């Protein structure tokens, strides 16, 4: 192939278009940065875009090609109106860093100094396609880029075997979780296990995880459960050429997360925020003398967090890492002497970091890693918010256990209303599977309680609680105690017909078992004499249990709130008690709350 001229490449680039796609904080919807991609406008050379990179590499023009693209991307992103700086995630062909040459030096100048708008802090995405062993110069270039304040992101993590070695050798600040692990994640236990391990490994080494190419809301929630930190995909916004269509905040993400947080209230976040230690950070570009003075002025402090110019945490600097310089005869001189080029980056230790809204269970996983940790860097909107040490984490876990214990029903020891509310919220949000919400209410319990006393009434409640616990215990069932003689059962992933059959079985077993709580005289009559609510003697039948089943079909958007569910159930319980089979089944698909269609099954 003939060597192309600079004019050819310049002309070609002028006819290519760049598109930008937001990378969003998965906990808040804030947008810290944008990924750039190349699109063919239809006027450019008919050669595929991937072929252009191969051609540029073959002709020794890869640095020239990438430099032009980078300048163009930074110029376009610089037009954004933002309150804070945006991160540009730019795909850098890894082959460019395979050899040492002057072109790479020129590109590095573009990356670090040449024309970067004040609103842009560049992130670099390194592809994983080439074999990692063929890129001996990459560690040197990564070190140089980091010294200039840039960050590294590894694309397609989990796509090939090289990904794990890259995570170990390069320690990227960001990794993108491959689409393979996101697609149908909820229905594949093995895939979920592998994805969980990948995310945990990245966090242990101080990397943030970007969920890539997320297309559906259920995928978003699954990625959030995994512990991903950022999200990108068509669900949020497709790539756009017009930067005015990009936002600083994506409110829909915040709304999804708020629904999640209502499941458990704001207990976890408030517990976490109360234990965060506000250790003053050190800027990555601070002179080494500032670090020495920080340790000198805080003699009990063994480390300090390090942040970049935007306040994003990079890691910690330990006193032990610079102790040799502190106590040696000429150590301070070495650190102060600019000619010796001692950079703070050389002393930074990467530690796990987490968003303040991350579930506490994920935080515990970070502390349970093999390596001993001083603690975890806590962020809010990607910026340093404080530090969480192991002692504080134990305190948070203890408080959480106490809160769960307080919600337990003291009689049945079943989860109470807060946990039931959380389960219903989850069921309404998770459209990836079928849910059945079952409410149980005893018939004629008050009459029995009044005649035989509260102690006997408690025994009946315990009987039913134990029956629910023992009936087909599995991960797809949740059992709770609303209070008194009202119980709740949630079932995930079972056909409605199966749930109806199970509820009938439970009702039948209860009807048979509860007869042992009556004297022979009552059993012979089939009723007991007791006073009704007006004080009149009346014959009340033996106890049975009424049930209401609400089926939430999969793949149907659910606009209802848990409070609306409660109002609906209250009305259905009356109908259930009046139905011959003591069972009312209803679907929430397109139900009008003013006139819901309820079709009680017949025996």
CORKATA-V752710 format. One record per run of one state. SS is the DSSP state (H for helix, E for strand, C for the rest). FROM is the first residue (numbers start at 0). TO is the last residue. Records with the same first field share a line. If there is no record, write none. Layout:
SS = FROM-TO + FROM-TO
//
This chain:
C = 0-4 + 14-14 + 25-28 + 40-47 + 58-60 + 77-84 + 92-92 + 97-100 + 112-118 + 126-130 + 134-136 + 147-149 + 157-160 + 170-172 + 177-177 + 182-183 + 187-187 + 204-206 + 211-215 + 226-228 + 231-238 + 240-241 + 245-247 + 249-249 + 263-265 + 275-275 + 277-280 + 283-286 + 297-301 + 307-311 + 321-321 + 327-329 + 336-336 + 340-342 + 349-351 + 355-358 + 367-373 + 380-381 + 407-413 + 415-415 + 429-433 + 443-443 + 452-452 + 470-475 + 483-484 + 492-494 + 517-518 + 525-525 + 531-535 + 541-542 + 552-560 + 578-581 + 587-596 + 598-602
H = 5-13 + 48-57 + 61-76 + 93-96 + 101-111 + 131-133 + 137-146 + 161-169 + 178-181 + 184-186 + 188-203 + 216-225 + 242-244 + 250-262 + 266-274 + 287-296 + 318-320 + 322-326 + 330-335 + 337-339 + 343-346 + 359-366 + 389-406 + 416-428 + 444-451 + 453-469 + 495-516 + 519-524 + 561-577
E = 15-24 + 29-39 + 85-91 + 119-125 + 150-156 + 173-176 + 207-210 + 229-230 + 239-239 + 248-248 + 276-276 + 281-282 + 302-306 + 312-317 + 347-348 + 352-354 + 374-379 + 382-388 + 414-414 + 434-442 + 476-482 + 485-491 + 526-530 + 536-540 + 543-551 + 582-586 + 597-597
//
